[in-house]
Structures are given as structure tokens and as C-alpha cells.
Amino acid sequence: MGVYFDVIARVICFKLRNLAQNFSTMEVASINPWTLEEIERFETHSVEETDRIITAVNDRYSLWKKTSFEERTRLLHKVSDVLTSNNRKYAEHISLEMGKPIAEAIAEVEKCAWVCRYYADQSKTFLAPKVIETDASKSYVSYEPLGVIYAIMPWNFPFWQVFRFAAPTLMAGNTAILKHAPNVTRCALDIEEIFAEAGYPENAFRTLILDNDHASKVIEHPLVRAVSLTGSERAGVAVASTAGKMLKPSLLELGGSNAVIVLADADLDAAVDTGFRARFLNTGQSCIAGKRFMIATELYDAYIEKFKAKVEGLKFADPISGDANIGPLARVDLAEGIERQVDASIAQGAVLVLGGKRDGAKYTPTILRDVTPEMPAFGEETFGPVAPFIRIKDLDEAIELSNRSAFGLGVTICTGDAEAVLARVHDFEEGAVFINELVKSDPRLPFGGIKKSGYGRELAADGIHEFVNAKTVYVK
């Protein structure tokens, strides 16, 4: 009973403290990055509304954790069906709010349906008690839910980032609350609606519309048991600090500055195709995009020429029209940031091969050659359609340059001798090494990074184990 009254006291103190701060609601707006016109306005939740929602989600947890795997599986399969049946509708909202070409948006929705099917089918196996032989008559590990899990998610993959969190979290028996990026609020509400339409009980999954100050306060709420963030390094520091202060688990999936390494023995055309897809998917707005191109001297000039020809085939158009294969950046300030990085790198000696022009949130696909580690295009994360090229001698130099980054999310190596590269995988300071393929997230494989790319893993069995209590049971 002491623990129960302690929790109640903390809830009351939390409410009184926040009421005393007298936060008021405000509005956030969705802006179409192609036209820069306002799409829709949304009122943020007040502190009182936020507390009521969290309390309701926690109340639902007390019942949801008792549901069978069969029921959870049925409902998550239904979510997959809802996504697939309405993929065009949701894709249009993605394209309108953050500028992704509609074909890529549809593919994103379909990938969300896949991760739902995957966890619906695999979670019971992932969470089965693990029997361990000891001197006991019986000893095992039981995987049990934690409670209300809080997700803070970004705008670049507004559906995928949420569903790769939500599918394992709910299948584990937790309930979930989402604070999404303000510029994709319609997508956030769509996701809440999808779970409701699929038949999930009320308050199993809820969306909170919050500004950043309110968002950080939610971590402190005594009914919130853990937090998952996909976002910037700055946001990661803030979330980890608050979660650590409250002794709550956190998972951080942050930025990346992945190298695309092309060795002298690589198939040139295949390597160009891999690098092109790695850089320009989602207009380059991806943590796992290829952001630093390290090309062997023997292939350097030929690679850039073939790469340039593919880039020149990219077409700007209204993302929702179906004619575009590259879109604007999600906000004007993001395009301004890319412009600054490119201009500063050119001032330091990089050679502009193509692009380098901005119009509002639109930034032309850009190629820089003769980039060096001192330039922003190498040392900073370029979150947009910019491909900086660096000349390398061999794999040793590639490893040294690849590791000369604060980030450690992933690396792509294009080679004709995969076995030779496999022997050096341990030398890469990365969460993932992909040989002859771009780095990508796959529900069947754990996903995450090291260094300033964050900690913890999403997807696969590792992902569902992030937010469970691994309880040891011992019987003498």
C-alpha cells in the first residue's frame, strides 16, 4: 500500500506544480512546404487535458496488459488492413504536410502495414518466457509490460517512425502516448484514428498536441514509465537528461552521417545506383541516408559523372501530383540550413558540380566534390539533397574517415570482395554495416546507433524488449 500512496502523492504533486505554472493552450499549424500555404490549425492540449489523457491511458493499461496475445494479434492485423485500405488517403496527408513525393508516401504507409503484420505474428515468440537451467527446480525470465510509454517522434517519416514504435509497444501489453512534430499534426491524429478504427480499446493509443516545453514535462509525469525519441541530437540530450533525472528508461534514435564507401573493385553502375538511392530517398531527409561519399581514386571521376546524370533526372513538382520524384524540404528553415552548409563548404574549397540553389523550402539536388573533413558538408549532418564527395585511396583510409564522425548509425560499402570487407566490419564504429546495399530499416533486423546517433534498438526482437520488465523467477 505504501507504494500505491506514494504514486498517488506524486500524481497530485505533479498536477499542482503544473497548474501553478499556468500554461495555456496555443495553436500549431501545418504548412504545405511546396506552396508555403497554411493547411490546417490545431489547438494544443492544456496541462489539465494532458494529465487527463495520461491518466486515462494508464487506466487502460491496467486492462490492456491482461489481454491475450491472440486478441492483440487480431487487432494489430486489423491496423495493417486499415493502413492498406486507406493508403492513398494517409499518403496524401504525409505529402501535404512534409512534402514527400506521393509514391514514397504510399510506400511508407505500406511499410507501416508490414511492421504491424510482423509484430502481430512474432511477438508471442519474442516474449515467451525464457527458461534458464540453474540449481533451482524452476527458473526463467518473464517479459512483462511496463505501463504508459511516451513517444516523441519527428516529421521526416511521420507514419513509419510512429508505427515501428507503436506495434511492438502495444503487442508487449503497454499503452502508448504520442507527441508528434507540430508540422505533421494531421498525420498524428490520423494514427490515433487508425488504432480506433481497427478496434483498439479507447485510450490504448493517444496523441498529444503539445509545444516543446509541455512535451518535456510529460516525461516527468509519474504515470509515464519510459520514453522513446526519434529526433535531433539536441532533443536527445534534453530527453535523456530529463528521463535520467526521473530514473526512467529511454530509447534514443538520433542523427546520422552515414558514409557510402565505394572501393576500387566495386561494380561502378551498381554502386552509383546504390549511392543515388541512399542519398535522395525522402529528399535526403533521413537519419540513415548516405551523407558522405568516399570514392576510390580509380573510380572517383567516373562515379561522379554517372551520379550527376542520375541526379539531373530528378524532377521537382507538386509532391501530391505524382509527377515528382523529389520534393521540397519540410520547412523553409531546413532549406536555409542546407544552404548555409553548402555555401560554407564552397567557401572552404569544395567544388560545386550541380545544384546549390534555394527557393523557399525547395533546395535543388546538389553535388559537391573535393570535400575535406574540415568542411560542414563532411563534419555536420546534411539533412537534405546534398551529396559531398571525398576521394580515398583504400579501405583503411575509408574506415578512418568514416569513423571521423560524431555519429555512428550506419555505413554502406560497395565492393567486389564482400568477404574482405566482412573481415573488417568490427573496425566500423556504427550500429549497422551494409555491404552492396544502402542502409535501411527492416522489421526483421534491430535498428539503432552508437555515439551521438543514440542508444537502444528498435525493430526485431530487440525492439520489443526495450520496454518490458525482464523479470527473473526462481523456484527452489
C-alpha positions in Angstrom: 0.0 0.0 0.0 2.9 2.3 0.7 3.9 2.3 -3.0 0.3 2.9 -4.1 0.0 6.0 -1.8 3.5 7.2 -3.0 2.3 7.1 -6.6 -0.9 9.0 -5.7 1.0 11.6 -3.9 3.4 12.1 -6.8 0.5 12.4 -9.2 -1.1 15.1 -7.0 2.2 17.0 -6.7 2.7 16.8 -10.5 -0.8 18.3 -11.1 -0.4 21.1 -8.6 3.1 22.0 -9.8 1.9 22.3 -13.4 -1.3 24.1 -12.6 0.8 26.6 -10.7 2.8 27.2 -13.8 -0.5 28.3 -15.5 0.4 27.1 -19.0 -2.2 28.0 -21.5 -3.1 26.4 -24.8 -1.8 27.7 -28.1 -2.1 26.8 -31.8 0.2 24.9 -34.1 -0.1 25.0 -37.9 0.6 22.6 -40.7 2.3 24.4 -43.7 2.4 22.9 -47.1 6.2 23.1 -47.9 5.5 23.1 -51.7 3.2 26.2 -51.6 4.1 27.6 -48.2 0.4 27.9 -47.6 -1.2 27.0 -44.3 -3.2 23.7 -44.4 -4.7 23.5 -41.0 -4.5 24.8 -37.4 -4.7 22.7 -34.3 -5.1 23.7 -30.7 -2.6 22.3 -28.3 -3.6 20.3 -25.2 -3.6 22.2 -21.9 -1.8 20.8 -18.9 -5.1 19.7 -17.5 -6.1 17.9 -20.7 -2.7 16.3 -20.9 -3.0 15.0 -17.4 -6.5 13.6 -18.0 -5.3 11.8 -21.2 -2.2 10.3 -19.5 -4.4 9.1 -16.6 -6.9 7.6 -19.0 -4.1 5.8 -20.9 -2.7 4.5 -17.6 -6.2 3.3 -16.6 -6.5 1.4 -19.9 -3.1 -0.2 -19.3 -4.4 -2.0 -16.2 -6.9 -3.8 -18.5 -4.9 -4.0 -21.7 -1.9 -5.8 -20.1 -4.3 -8.7 -19.3 -5.5 -9.2 -22.9 -4.3 -12.3 -24.7 -1.7 -12.4 -27.4 -4.5 -13.7 -29.7 -6.5 -10.6 -29.2 -3.5 -8.3 -29.6 -2.6 -10.1 -32.7 -6.1 -9.8 -34.2 -6.2 -6.1 -33.5 -2.7 -5.3 -34.9 -3.6 -7.3 -38.1 -6.6 -5.1 -38.4 -4.4 -2.0 -38.1 -2.4 -3.4 -41.1 -5.7 -3.8 -43.0 -6.8 -0.2 -42.2 -3.4 1.2 -43.4 -3.5 -0.8 -46.6 -7.1 0.0 -47.4 -6.6 3.7 -46.9 -3.0 4.1 -48.1 -3.7 6.9 -50.6 -5.6 9.0 -48.0 -2.8 8.8 -45.5 -0.1 9.3 -48.1 -1.8 12.5 -49.2 -1.7 13.8 -45.7 2.0 12.9 -45.5 2.8 14.6 -48.8 0.8 17.7 -47.9 2.3 18.2 -44.5 6.0 17.4 -45.1 6.5 17.4 -48.9 7.3 13.7 -49.6 6.5 12.6 -53.2 3.2 10.7 -53.1 4.8 7.5 -54.4 7.2 7.5 -51.5 4.4 8.4 -49.1 2.3 5.4 -50.2 5.4 3.2 -49.8 5.8 4.5 -46.2 2.2 3.6 -45.3 2.7 0.1 -46.8 5.8 -0.4 -44.8 3.8 0.5 -41.6 1.3 -2.2 -42.5 4.3 -4.6 -42.9 5.7 -3.8 -39.4 2.2 -4.3 -37.9 1.9 -7.8 -39.5 5.4 -8.7 -38.4 4.9 -7.9 -34.8 1.4 -9.4 -34.8 2.9 -12.7 -35.9 6.2 -12.7 -34.0 5.6 -11.0 -30.6 4.3 -14.1 -28.8 7.5 -15.9 -29.6 9.7 -12.9 -28.7 8.0 -12.5 -25.3 7.8 -16.2 -24.4 9.3 -17.0 -21.0 13.0 -17.9 -21.3 13.8 -21.0 -19.3 17.3 -21.0 -17.7 18.9 -24.0 -16.1 20.1 -23.3 -12.6 20.2 -25.1 -9.3 16.5 -24.2 -8.8 13.7 -26.6 -9.6 12.4 -24.0 -12.0 14.0 -20.7 -13.1 13.0 -18.5 -16.0 12.7 -14.9 -17.3 9.3 -13.5 -17.8 8.8 -10.5 -20.1 6.1 -8.2 -18.8 4.9 -4.7 -19.9 5.9 -1.5 -18.1 2.9 0.7 -18.5 2.4 4.0 -20.3 5.2 4.5 -22.9 5.8 8.0 -24.3 6.9 8.5 -27.9 8.3 11.8 -29.2 8.5 11.5 -33.0 9.8 13.6 -36.0 8.3 14.8 -39.2 10.5 13.1 -41.8 8.8 9.7 -41.8 5.6 10.8 -39.9 3.9 7.3 -40.1 6.8 4.9 -40.1 8.7 6.3 -37.1 5.5 6.0 -35.1 4.4 2.6 -36.2 7.8 1.0 -35.6 7.4 2.2 -32.0 3.8 1.5 -31.5 3.5 -2.0 -33.0 5.9 -3.7 -30.5 5.0 -1.4 -27.6 1.3 -2.3 -27.8 1.9 -6.0 -28.5 4.0 -6.2 -25.3 1.0 -5.1 -23.3 1.9 -1.5 -22.8 -0.2 1.5 -23.7 1.2 4.5 -25.6 1.0 8.2 -26.0 2.5 10.2 -28.9 3.8 13.7 -29.2 4.5 14.2 -32.8 6.3 17.1 -34.6 3.9 20.1 -34.9 4.2 20.3 -38.7 2.7 16.8 -39.1 -0.2 17.1 -36.6 -2.8 15.8 -39.1 -0.7 12.6 -39.5 -0.5 12.3 -35.7 -4.3 12.4 -35.5 -4.6 10.0 -38.4 -2.6 7.5 -36.5 -4.7 7.8 -33.4 -7.8 7.3 -35.6 -6.3 4.2 -37.2 -6.0 2.4 -33.9 -9.5 3.4 -33.0 -10.9 2.2 -36.4 -9.1 -1.1 -36.0 -11.0 -1.7 -32.8 -8.4 -1.0 -30.1 -10.0 -0.1 -26.8 -10.3 3.6 -26.0 -7.1 5.2 -24.7 -4.8 2.3 -25.7 -3.0 4.8 -28.0 -3.4 8.6 -27.8 -2.0 11.6 -29.5 -1.0 14.7 -27.5 -0.7 18.0 -29.3 2.0 19.9 -27.4 4.7 22.5 -27.7 8.2 21.5 -26.8 8.0 22.9 -23.2 4.9 20.8 -22.5 6.4 17.8 -24.2 9.4 17.6 -21.9 7.2 17.9 -18.9 5.3 14.8 -19.9 8.5 12.7 -19.2 8.2 13.8 -15.6 4.7 12.6 -15.2 4.7 9.8 -12.6 2.4 7.6 -14.7 4.7 7.7 -17.7 7.1 4.7 -17.4 9.5 5.2 -20.3 10.2 7.4 -23.3 11.2 6.7 -26.9 12.6 9.6 -29.0 13.5 9.8 -32.7 14.9 13.2 -33.4 17.9 15.5 -33.2 21.0 15.3 -31.1 19.7 18.4 -29.2 16.4 16.8 -28.5 18.2 13.6 -27.4 20.2 15.4 -24.8 17.1 17.1 -23.4 15.1 13.9 -23.3 17.9 11.7 -21.9 18.6 14.3 -19.2 15.0 14.5 -18.1 14.5 10.8 -18.2 17.7 10.1 -16.3 16.7 12.6 -13.6 13.4 10.7 -13.2 15.2 7.3 -13.4 13.1 6.3 -16.4 14.3 4.1 -19.4 14.8 6.0 -22.6 15.5 4.9 -26.2 17.1 7.5 -28.5 17.3 7.2 -32.3 19.1 10.4 -33.3 21.0 11.7 -36.3 23.4 10.1 -38.7 26.1 11.0 -41.2 26.4 7.7 -42.9 29.3 7.1 -45.3 28.8 5.5 -48.7 32.2 3.9 -49.4 32.9 2.7 -53.0 36.1 0.6 -53.3 38.1 0.2 -56.5 36.8 -3.3 -57.1 33.1 -2.3 -56.9 30.7 -2.7 -59.8 30.5 1.0 -60.8 26.9 1.1 -62.2 25.5 -0.8 -59.2 27.4 1.4 -56.8 26.1 4.6 -58.4 22.6 3.2 -58.2 23.0 2.3 -54.5 24.5 5.7 -53.6 21.9 7.6 -55.5 19.1 5.8 -53.7 20.9 6.2 -50.4 21.1 10.0 -50.8 17.9 11.1 -52.4 15.2 9.0 -50.8 12.8 11.3 -48.9 14.7 14.3 -50.5 17.7 13.3 -48.3 15.8 13.9 -45.1 16.6 10.6 -43.4 18.9 9.8 -40.5 20.2 6.7 -42.4 20.7 8.5 -45.7 24.1 8.3 -47.3 25.6 11.6 -46.5 29.4 11.3 -47.1 30.5 9.7 -50.4 34.0 8.2 -50.2 35.1 7.0 -53.6 38.3 5.2 -54.6 40.6 7.3 -56.7 40.3 4.8 -59.6 36.5 5.4 -59.8 36.2 8.9 -58.5 35.6 10.9 -61.7 33.6 8.3 -63.4 31.4 7.8 -60.4 30.6 11.5 -60.1 29.8 11.8 -63.8 27.4 8.8 -63.7 25.9 10.0 -60.4 25.4 13.5 -61.8 23.5 12.1 -64.8 21.0 10.4 -62.4 20.6 13.5 -60.3 19.8 15.6 -63.4 16.9 13.2 -64.0 15.2 14.2 -60.7 12.1 16.2 -61.2 10.6 18.9 -58.9 6.8 19.0 -58.9 4.0 19.3 -56.5 4.6 16.2 -54.4 1.0 15.1 -54.4 0.7 15.3 -58.2 2.5 12.0 -58.9 4.9 13.8 -61.2 7.6 14.5 -58.6 10.5 12.2 -57.7 12.0 14.7 -55.3 10.2 17.2 -53.1 10.9 20.3 -51.1 12.4 20.2 -47.6 9.8 20.0 -44.9 10.3 23.6 -43.8 12.0 26.8 -45.0 14.4 26.9 -42.1 15.6 23.4 -43.0 16.4 24.5 -46.6 18.2 27.6 -45.2 20.3 25.3 -43.0 21.3 23.2 -46.0 22.1 26.4 -48.0 24.4 27.5 -45.2 26.3 24.2 -45.1 26.8 24.1 -48.8 27.8 27.8 -49.1 30.3 27.4 -46.2 31.8 24.3 -47.7 32.3 26.0 -51.1 33.9 29.0 -49.4 36.4 26.5 -47.9 37.3 24.9 -51.2 34.6 22.4 -52.2 33.7 22.4 -55.9 30.0 22.8 -56.8 29.2 20.3 -59.5 25.4 20.7 -59.6 22.6 22.5 -57.8 23.2 24.8 -54.8 20.1 26.9 -55.3 17.2 27.5 -52.9 13.7 28.8 -53.4 11.7 28.8 -50.2 11.7 25.3 -48.9 12.9 23.9 -52.2 16.6 23.1 -52.5 18.0 21.8 -55.8 19.7 18.4 -55.6 23.4 19.3 -55.1 26.7 17.6 -55.7 30.0 18.8 -54.1 33.4 17.3 -54.9 36.8 17.7 -53.3 35.2 17.9 -49.9 37.6 17.6 -46.9 36.9 16.7 -43.2 37.1 20.4 -42.1 34.1 21.4 -44.2 30.5 21.5 -42.8 29.4 19.1 -45.6 31.6 16.5 -44.0 31.5 17.2 -40.3 27.9 18.1 -39.9 24.8 16.1 -40.7 23.4 17.3 -44.1 19.7 16.6 -43.7 18.7 17.3 -47.3 19.6 16.6 -51.0 23.3 17.2 -50.9 26.0 14.7 -51.9 29.5 15.6 -50.8 32.3 13.6 -52.5 35.7 12.7 -50.9 38.5 10.9 -52.7 40.0 7.8 -50.9 43.0 5.5 -51.5 41.8 2.3 -50.0 39.6 0.6 -47.3 41.9 1.6 -44.5 41.5 5.3 -45.3 37.8 4.8 -45.8 37.4 3.3 -42.3 39.4 6.1 -40.8 37.3 8.8 -42.5 34.0 7.1 -41.9 34.8 6.9 -38.2 35.8 10.5 -38.1 32.2 11.5 -37.2 30.4 12.2 -34.1 27.6 9.9 -35.4 27.5 6.1 -35.6 24.3 5.0 -37.2 25.4 3.0 -40.3 27.7 2.7 -43.3 27.4 1.3 -46.8 30.4 -0.3 -48.5 30.3 -1.1 -52.3 32.8 -3.8 -53.2 33.5 -6.8 -55.4 35.0 -8.7 -52.4 32.4 -8.8 -49.7 34.5 -11.3 -47.7 37.4 -8.9 -47.4 35.0 -6.2 -46.1 33.3 -8.7 -43.7 36.7 -9.3 -42.1 36.9 -5.5 -41.2 33.3 -5.0 -40.1 34.5 -4.7 -36.4 36.5 -1.7 -37.4 33.5 0.4 -38.2 32.0 2.5 -35.3 28.4 2.0 -36.4 25.2 0.4 -35.5 24.8 -1.2 -38.9 27.1 -2.2 -41.8 25.5 -2.8 -45.2 27.6 -4.3 -48.0 26.5 -3.5 -51.5 23.2 -2.1 -50.3 22.0 1.2 -48.8 21.4 1.3 -45.0 17.7 0.7 -44.3 15.4 -0.2 -41.5 13.8 -3.7 -41.7 11.3 -5.0 -39.1 13.3 -8.3 -39.0 16.6 -6.6 -38.0 17.5 -4.5 -35.0 17.9 -0.8 -35.8 19.9 1.9 -33.9 23.2 3.6 -33.5 26.1 4.4 -31.2 27.9 7.6 -30.3 25.8 10.7 -31.0 23.3 8.6 -33.0 21.8 7.5 -29.7 21.3 4.2 -27.9 18.9 1.3 -27.7 17.4 -0.7 -30.5 14.1 -0.6 -32.4 12.6 -3.4 -34.5 13.1 -7.2 -34.4 13.1 -9.0 -31.0 15.5 -6.3 -29.6 12.9 -3.6 -30.2 10.1 -5.3 -28.3 12.4 -6.0 -25.4 13.3 -2.3 -24.9 10.0 -1.6 -23.0 9.4 -4.7 -21.0 10.4 -5.8 -17.5 12.7 -8.8 -17.8 11.5 -10.5 -14.5 13.6 -13.3 -13.0 11.5 -16.1 -11.5 13.3 -18.7 -9.3 11.7 -21.6 -7.5 13.7 -23.7 -5.0 
